[in-house]
Amino acid sequence: MVIDLKKLDILKEKIITATNFREPWDYFFDNFAENNQFLDIGKKVKYPELAKMLEKVSQQLLDNPSKKASSMLLVEIPKRNFYHGGYFIDNKLANFIFFKDIDKGMIAITSSFRSKEILFSRFSLLAIKSNTPIITPPSLN
């Protein structure tokens, strides 16, 4: 299957406007996550600010500030300002999607591959002069 990277623009819009947070994730998995061509064009990167934000937002979702993220994989799609990947936190699988050009992304945390319970969050990553992330209170979805 040939990958159409223009569909990332649709995903970006879904991240911005979604009221049902499952919708952007369904779109991501249906169009990208299981496409080998998409997986092949990504490159593994380090992005410490994003990694720190993902951990902090996950801690807040899980209501446990002592849990640390592990095995974090950050993948960039060059020239599209798009990052995706996964990690573990509190023995749960977490995935993320993020667009750097709009500084917005989403996290999905599930307790197991078979679990129907998924915690979702939308977040913004903005450059500020402080070394401490500013996290606003969560809203229910």
ChimeraX attribute file (.defattr): number of C-alpha atoms within 10 A of each C-alpha:
attribute: neighborCount
match mode: 1-to-1
recipient: residues
	/A:1	7
	/A:2	8
	/A:3	13
	/A:4	11
	/A:5	13
	/A:6	9
	/A:7	14
	/A:8	18
	/A:9	12
	/A:10	13
	/A:11	20
	/A:12	19
	/A:13	12
	/A:14	18
	/A:15	23
	/A:16	15
	/A:17	11
	/A:18	13
	/A:19	11
	/A:20	12
	/A:21	19
	/A:22	15
	/A:23	13
	/A:24	22
	/A:25	22
	/A:26	13
	/A:27	16
	/A:28	19
	/A:29	11
	/A:30	11
	/A:31	17
	/A:32	18
	/A:33	16
	/A:34	11
	/A:35	14
	/A:36	12
	/A:37	14
	/A:38	17
	/A:39	14
	/A:40	9
	/A:41	11
	/A:42	16
	/A:43	12
	/A:44	13
	/A:45	12
	/A:46	12
	/A:47	12
	/A:48	10
	/A:49	13
	/A:50	18
	/A:51	15
	/A:52	15
	/A:53	18
	/A:54	24
	/A:55	21
	/A:56	21
	/A:57	21
	/A:58	26
	/A:59	18
	/A:60	17
	/A:61	17
	/A:62	15
	/A:63	10
	/A:64	12
	/A:65	13
	/A:66	9
	/A:67	17
	/A:68	14
	/A:69	22
	/A:70	14
	/A:71	9
	/A:72	17
	/A:73	16
	/A:74	22
	/A:75	20
	/A:76	20
	/A:77	19
	/A:78	11
	/A:79	6
	/A:80	14
	/A:81	14
	/A:82	20
	/A:83	22
	/A:84	21
	/A:85	17
	/A:86	21
	/A:87	20
	/A:88	21
	/A:89	21
	/A:90	16
	/A:91	13
	/A:92	14
	/A:93	18
	/A:94	25
	/A:95	20
	/A:96	21
	/A:97	24
	/A:98	24
	/A:99	23
	/A:100	16
	/A:101	10
	/A:102	14
	/A:103	15
	/A:104	17
	/A:105	22
	/A:106	22
	/A:107	24
	/A:108	20
	/A:109	22
	/A:110	19
	/A:111	17
	/A:112	13
	/A:113	8
	/A:114	7
	/A:115	8
	/A:116	9
	/A:117	10
	/A:118	14
	/A:119	18
	/A:120	22
	/A:121	19
	/A:122	20
	/A:123	20
	/A:124	18
	/A:125	19
	/A:126	14
	/A:127	10
	/A:128	9
	/A:129	7
	/A:130	7
	/A:131	8
	/A:132	9
	/A:133	16
	/A:134	13
	/A:135	13
	/A:136	10
	/A:137	7
	/A:138	12
	/A:139	7
	/A:140	7
	/A:141	12
